[in-house]
Amino acid sequence: MSPFTAELIGTMILILLGNGVVANVVLQNTKGNGGGWMVITTGWALAVFAGVVVAGPYSGAHLNPAVTIGLAIAGKFSWAQVPAFIVAQLLGAMIGTFLVWIMYKDHFKITEDPILKAASFYTIPAIRNRRLNFISELLGTFVLLIAVFYITNGEIGKEKTPIGLGSIGAIPVTFIVWAIGLSLGGTTGYAINPARDLGPRIVHALLPIKNKIKTDWKYAWIPIIGPIVGAAIAAGLYLILNG
């Protein structure tokens, strides 16, 4: 499998399971309806595990433009490969969220609240304060990237799994994402991944969803730029501490 294909499929699985758990919890008449934040954060963490297991041996399983850019800033990944990885991640996220919509289509139809429908695609802040929402995304991604650097010793992305232990190697990253969701995710829904938010947001705008709200493009830059800035800060700190 090529690195491009691995990133596409890995990100598709990440979003299929991640947005899938959100849909299962918030949409009407699902078996998981009302499961709550613990179910959502656990589902997202395990979604990361699944995506990393599939993509890891072939691309290093970035599955996130912020990870790709952060590694490139730190000199651990070639800038020449960055555009292809980001395109693969964005396409994978779009495909994954489209599959969620197909699977839960009947539940989207009977769910009256358009905000809950939108939440199954992209992140929505609990309180709309763009400055603090930006800081939330920045901090969450900073924690993710600084942890990834030390878990992998900066060697992610060289045709190996994140720490060279097969599927076991995905477990530390899984726990980091779970911790971020539990501790820092309550303000914005912790996108911490530009593709995770932008890809599904594009699909939401295009799909014929009954009674859907506008896709909220005015907010969309925060879960894109915030994670990238957080990743850049993490990469800079890593270089300072390990230069």
Sine and cosine of phi, psi and omega as CSV:
sin_phi,cos_phi,sin_psi,cos_psi,sin_omega,cos_omega
0.00,0.00,0.71,-0.70,0.01,-1.00
-0.96,0.27,0.40,-0.92,0.06,-1.00
-0.84,0.54,-0.62,0.79,0.02,-1.00
-0.87,0.49,-0.75,0.66,0.00,-1.00
-0.90,0.44,-0.63,0.78,0.01,-1.00
-0.89,0.45,-0.69,0.73,0.02,-1.00
-0.91,0.41,-0.63,0.78,0.01,-1.00
-0.90,0.43,-0.78,0.63,-0.05,-1.00
-0.93,0.37,-0.66,0.75,0.01,-1.00
-0.88,0.48,-0.68,0.74,0.02,-1.00
-0.94,0.33,-0.58,0.81,0.07,-1.00
-0.86,0.52,-0.71,0.70,0.01,-1.00
-0.91,0.42,-0.67,0.74,0.04,-1.00
-0.82,0.57,-0.74,0.67,-0.06,-1.00
-0.98,0.22,-0.59,0.81,0.06,-1.00
-0.84,0.54,-0.72,0.69,-0.01,-1.00
-0.98,0.19,-0.61,0.80,-0.03,-1.00
-0.93,0.36,-0.82,0.57,0.07,-1.00
-0.94,0.35,-0.39,0.92,0.07,-1.00
-0.90,0.44,-0.66,0.75,0.01,-1.00
-0.94,0.34,-0.56,0.83,0.07,-1.00
-0.89,0.45,-0.73,0.68,0.02,-1.00
-0.86,0.50,-0.66,0.75,-0.01,-1.00
-0.89,0.45,-0.55,0.83,-0.05,-1.00
-1.00,0.09,-0.62,0.78,-0.17,-0.98
-0.98,-0.17,-0.38,0.93,-0.04,-1.00
-0.99,0.16,0.45,-0.89,-0.08,-1.00
-0.94,0.34,0.62,-0.78,0.16,-0.99
0.90,0.43,0.37,0.93,0.17,-0.98
-0.99,0.11,0.28,-0.96,0.04,-1.00
-0.92,0.39,-0.42,0.91,-0.04,-1.00
-0.98,-0.21,0.16,0.99,-0.08,-1.00
-0.83,0.56,0.77,-0.64,0.01,-1.00
0.99,0.14,0.20,0.98,-0.06,-1.00
-0.90,0.44,-0.45,0.89,0.12,-0.99
1.00,-0.04,-0.01,-1.00,-0.13,-0.99
-0.91,0.41,-0.59,0.81,0.01,-1.00
-0.88,0.48,-0.65,0.76,0.04,-1.00
-0.90,0.43,-0.68,0.73,-0.03,-1.00
-0.90,0.43,-0.74,0.67,-0.03,-1.00
-0.92,0.40,-0.60,0.80,0.04,-1.00
-0.92,0.39,-0.68,0.73,0.02,-1.00
-0.88,0.48,-0.67,0.74,0.02,-1.00
-0.91,0.41,-0.65,0.76,0.02,-1.00
-0.88,0.48,-0.70,0.72,0.01,-1.00
-0.95,0.33,-0.46,0.89,0.10,-0.99
-0.90,0.44,-0.64,0.77,0.08,-1.00
-0.88,0.47,-0.70,0.71,0.03,-1.00
-0.83,0.56,-0.74,0.67,-0.04,-1.00
-0.89,0.45,-0.70,0.72,0.00,-1.00
-0.90,0.43,-0.65,0.76,-0.01,-1.00
-0.92,0.38,-0.65,0.76,0.01,-1.00
-0.86,0.51,-0.66,0.75,-0.04,-1.00
-0.96,0.28,-0.72,0.69,-0.14,-0.99
-1.00,0.03,-0.39,0.92,-0.15,-0.99
-0.77,0.64,-0.76,0.65,-0.07,-1.00
-0.92,0.40,-0.27,0.96,-0.14,-0.99
-0.93,-0.37,-0.48,0.88,-0.05,-1.00
-0.74,-0.68,-0.13,0.99,-0.14,-0.99
1.00,0.05,-0.09,1.00,0.10,-0.99
0.84,0.54,0.87,0.49,0.14,-0.99
-0.93,0.38,-0.83,0.56,0.06,-1.00
0.86,0.51,0.31,0.95,-0.18,-0.98
-0.26,-0.96,0.88,-0.48,0.02,-1.00
-0.84,0.54,-0.53,0.85,0.02,-1.00
-0.90,0.43,-0.63,0.78,0.07,-1.00
-0.91,0.42,-0.72,0.69,-0.01,-1.00
-0.86,0.51,-0.74,0.67,-0.02,-1.00
-0.93,0.37,-0.66,0.75,0.02,-1.00
-0.87,0.49,-0.68,0.73,0.03,-1.00
-0.91,0.42,-0.62,0.79,0.03,-1.00
-0.91,0.41,-0.67,0.75,0.04,-1.00
-0.87,0.50,-0.62,0.78,-0.02,-1.00
-0.98,0.19,-0.03,1.00,0.00,-1.00
0.98,0.22,0.30,0.95,-0.04,-1.00
-0.98,-0.20,0.00,1.00,-0.02,-1.00
-0.48,-0.88,0.60,-0.80,-0.08,-1.00
-0.95,0.30,0.79,-0.62,0.06,-1.00
-0.87,0.49,-0.46,0.89,-0.02,-1.00
-0.90,0.43,-0.44,0.90,-0.02,-1.00
-1.00,-0.03,-0.17,0.99,-0.09,-1.00
-0.86,0.50,-0.76,0.65,-0.03,-1.00
-0.85,0.53,-0.69,0.73,-0.02,-1.00
-0.90,0.44,-0.66,0.75,0.02,-1.00
-0.89,0.45,-0.68,0.73,-0.03,-1.00
-0.92,0.40,-0.65,0.76,0.05,-1.00
-0.88,0.48,-0.71,0.71,0.01,-1.00
-0.88,0.48,-0.68,0.73,0.00,-1.00
-0.90,0.44,-0.67,0.74,-0.01,-1.00
-0.91,0.41,-0.70,0.72,0.03,-1.00
-0.90,0.43,-0.67,0.75,0.03,-1.00
-0.88,0.48,-0.66,0.76,0.02,-1.00
-0.90,0.43,-0.63,0.78,0.01,-1.00
-0.92,0.40,-0.69,0.73,0.01,-1.00
-0.91,0.42,-0.70,0.72,-0.02,-1.00
-0.86,0.51,-0.70,0.71,-0.03,-1.00
-0.96,0.28,-0.49,0.87,0.10,-1.00
-0.90,0.44,-0.64,0.77,0.02,-1.00
-0.92,0.39,-0.57,0.82,0.09,-1.00
-0.88,0.47,-0.70,0.72,0.00,-1.00
-0.88,0.47,-0.67,0.74,0.02,-1.00
-0.88,0.47,-0.73,0.68,-0.07,-1.00
-0.91,0.42,-0.65,0.76,-0.07,-1.00
-0.98,-0.20,0.36,0.93,-0.12,-0.99
-0.84,0.55,-0.68,0.73,0.00,-1.00
-0.89,0.45,-0.56,0.83,-0.02,-1.00
-0.98,0.22,-0.53,0.85,0.14,-0.99
-0.89,0.46,-0.62,0.79,-0.04,-1.00
-0.90,0.43,-0.62,0.79,-0.10,-0.99
-1.00,-0.07,-0.11,0.99,0.06,-1.00
-0.99,0.14,0.86,-0.51,-0.07,-1.00
-0.99,0.13,-0.55,0.83,-0.08,-1.00
-0.96,0.28,0.93,-0.37,-0.03,-1.00
-0.92,0.38,-0.40,0.92,0.02,-1.00
-0.94,0.34,-0.63,0.78,0.07,-1.00
-0.90,0.43,-0.61,0.79,0.08,-1.00
-0.88,0.47,-0.72,0.69,-0.01,-1.00
-0.90,0.44,-0.59,0.81,-0.01,-1.00
-0.89,0.45,-0.37,0.93,0.06,-1.00
-0.98,0.22,-0.10,0.99,0.04,-1.00
-0.94,-0.35,-0.84,0.54,-0.15,-0.99
-0.72,-0.70,0.17,-0.99,-0.07,-1.00
-0.99,0.17,0.58,-0.82,0.02,-1.00
-0.74,-0.67,0.81,-0.59,-0.04,-1.00
-0.93,0.37,0.56,-0.83,0.05,-1.00
-0.93,0.38,-0.67,0.75,0.12,-0.99
-0.79,-0.61,0.82,-0.57,-0.09,-1.00
-0.99,0.15,0.98,-0.18,0.08,-1.00
-0.65,-0.76,0.99,-0.13,-0.20,-0.98
-0.86,0.52,-0.59,0.81,0.00,-1.00
-0.90,0.43,-0.76,0.65,-0.01,-1.00
-0.96,0.29,-0.56,0.83,0.09,-1.00
-0.88,0.48,-0.65,0.76,0.04,-1.00
-0.89,0.46,-0.71,0.70,0.00,-1.00
-0.89,0.46,-0.62,0.79,0.03,-1.00
-0.87,0.49,-0.74,0.68,0.01,-1.00
-0.92,0.39,-0.61,0.79,0.03,-1.00
-0.88,0.47,-0.76,0.65,-0.06,-1.00
-0.91,0.41,-0.68,0.73,0.01,-1.00
-0.87,0.50,-0.67,0.74,-0.01,-1.00
-0.96,0.29,-0.57,0.82,0.09,-1.00
-0.84,0.54,-0.73,0.68,0.01,-1.00
-0.88,0.48,-0.69,0.72,0.02,-1.00
-0.85,0.52,-0.76,0.65,-0.10,-0.99
-0.95,0.32,-0.67,0.74,-0.01,-1.00
-0.90,0.43,-0.58,0.82,0.06,-1.00
-0.92,0.38,-0.69,0.73,0.02,-1.00
-0.87,0.50,-0.68,0.74,0.01,-1.00
-0.85,0.53,-0.67,0.74,-0.07,-1.00
-0.99,0.11,-0.48,0.88,0.10,-0.99
-0.90,0.43,-0.66,0.75,-0.10,-0.99
-0.99,-0.15,-0.12,0.99,-0.14,-0.99
0.83,0.55,0.52,0.85,0.06,-1.00
0.97,0.25,0.21,0.98,-0.10,-0.99
-0.98,-0.20,0.17,0.98,0.04,-1.00
-0.90,0.44,0.57,-0.82,0.12,-0.99
0.99,-0.12,0.26,0.96,-0.02,-1.00
-0.87,-0.48,0.79,0.61,0.03,-1.00
0.81,0.59,0.74,0.68,0.08,-1.00
-0.54,-0.84,0.26,-0.97,0.11,-0.99
-0.94,0.33,0.24,-0.97,-0.15,-0.99
-0.79,0.61,-0.65,0.76,0.07,-1.00
-0.74,-0.67,0.41,0.91,0.17,-0.99
0.95,0.31,0.40,0.92,-0.03,-1.00
-0.86,-0.51,0.44,0.90,-0.04,-1.00
0.90,0.44,-0.60,-0.80,-0.04,-1.00
-0.91,0.42,-0.46,0.89,0.03,-1.00
-0.89,0.46,-0.52,0.85,-0.01,-1.00
-0.91,0.42,-0.33,0.95,0.00,-1.00
-0.99,0.15,-0.26,0.97,-0.11,-0.99
-0.90,0.44,-0.71,0.71,0.00,-1.00
-0.86,0.51,-0.66,0.75,0.01,-1.00
-0.91,0.41,-0.61,0.79,0.06,-1.00
-0.84,0.54,-0.72,0.70,-0.01,-1.00
-0.93,0.37,-0.57,0.82,0.04,-1.00
-0.90,0.44,-0.72,0.70,0.01,-1.00
-0.90,0.44,-0.63,0.78,0.04,-1.00
-0.88,0.47,-0.71,0.71,0.00,-1.00
-0.89,0.45,-0.66,0.75,0.03,-1.00
-0.88,0.48,-0.71,0.70,0.00,-1.00
-0.88,0.48,-0.69,0.72,-0.04,-1.00
-0.94,0.34,-0.62,0.78,-0.14,-0.99
-0.99,-0.11,-0.55,0.84,-0.14,-0.99
-0.85,-0.53,-0.03,1.00,-0.13,-0.99
-1.00,0.06,-0.12,0.99,-0.14,-0.99
-0.96,0.29,-0.25,0.97,-0.05,-1.00
-1.00,0.00,-0.72,0.70,-0.07,-1.00
-0.88,-0.47,-0.16,0.99,-0.13,-0.99
1.00,0.03,0.16,0.99,0.10,-0.99
0.66,0.75,0.95,0.30,0.14,-0.99
-0.87,0.50,-0.79,0.61,-0.04,-1.00
0.68,0.73,0.43,0.90,-0.09,-1.00
-0.25,-0.97,0.96,-0.28,-0.04,-1.00
-0.84,0.54,-0.62,0.78,-0.01,-1.00
-0.93,0.36,-0.58,0.81,0.00,-1.00
-0.87,0.49,-0.55,0.84,-0.01,-1.00
-1.00,-0.05,-0.72,0.69,-0.11,-0.99
-0.93,0.36,-0.71,0.71,-0.01,-1.00
-0.85,0.53,-0.81,0.59,0.05,-1.00
-0.89,0.45,-0.51,0.86,0.02,-1.00
-0.91,0.41,-0.64,0.77,0.05,-1.00
-0.90,0.44,-0.69,0.72,0.00,-1.00
-0.90,0.45,-0.66,0.75,0.04,-1.00
-0.85,0.53,-0.66,0.75,0.00,-1.00
-0.91,0.41,-0.50,0.86,-0.10,-0.99
-1.00,-0.02,-0.49,0.87,-0.12,-0.99
-0.97,0.24,0.52,-0.85,0.04,-1.00
-0.99,0.13,0.93,0.36,-0.04,-1.00
-1.00,0.06,0.77,-0.64,-0.03,-1.00
-0.90,0.43,0.76,-0.65,0.08,-1.00
0.82,0.58,0.65,0.76,-0.01,-1.00
-0.99,0.12,0.47,-0.89,0.08,-1.00
-0.99,0.13,0.21,-0.98,0.12,-0.99
-0.88,0.47,0.46,-0.89,-0.18,-0.98
-0.97,0.22,-0.01,1.00,0.14,-0.99
0.87,0.49,0.82,0.57,0.01,-1.00
-0.93,0.36,-0.35,0.94,0.01,-1.00
-0.90,0.43,-0.48,0.88,0.02,-1.00
-1.00,0.00,-0.33,0.94,-0.23,-0.97
-0.86,0.51,-0.44,0.90,-0.03,-1.00
-0.93,0.37,-0.43,0.90,-0.08,-1.00
-0.91,0.41,-0.77,0.64,0.04,-1.00
-0.97,0.26,0.04,1.00,0.13,-0.99
-0.99,-0.17,-0.83,0.56,-0.09,-1.00
-0.97,0.23,-0.63,0.78,0.00,-1.00
-0.82,0.58,-0.79,0.62,0.03,-1.00
-0.88,0.47,-0.59,0.81,0.00,-1.00
-0.91,0.41,-0.68,0.74,0.04,-1.00
-0.90,0.44,-0.69,0.73,0.04,-1.00
-0.87,0.50,-0.64,0.77,0.03,-1.00
-0.92,0.39,-0.64,0.77,0.01,-1.00
-0.90,0.43,-0.66,0.75,0.03,-1.00
-0.90,0.43,-0.67,0.74,0.03,-1.00
-0.88,0.47,-0.68,0.74,0.01,-1.00
-0.90,0.44,-0.67,0.74,0.02,-1.00
-0.89,0.45,-0.69,0.72,0.02,-1.00
-0.90,0.44,-0.66,0.76,0.03,-1.00
-0.87,0.50,-0.67,0.75,0.01,-1.00
-0.92,0.40,-0.63,0.77,0.02,-1.00
-0.89,0.45,-0.70,0.71,-0.08,-1.00
-0.98,0.22,-0.37,0.93,-0.09,-1.00
-0.80,-0.60,0.30,0.95,-0.03,-1.00
-0.95,0.30,0.00,0.00,0.00,0.00
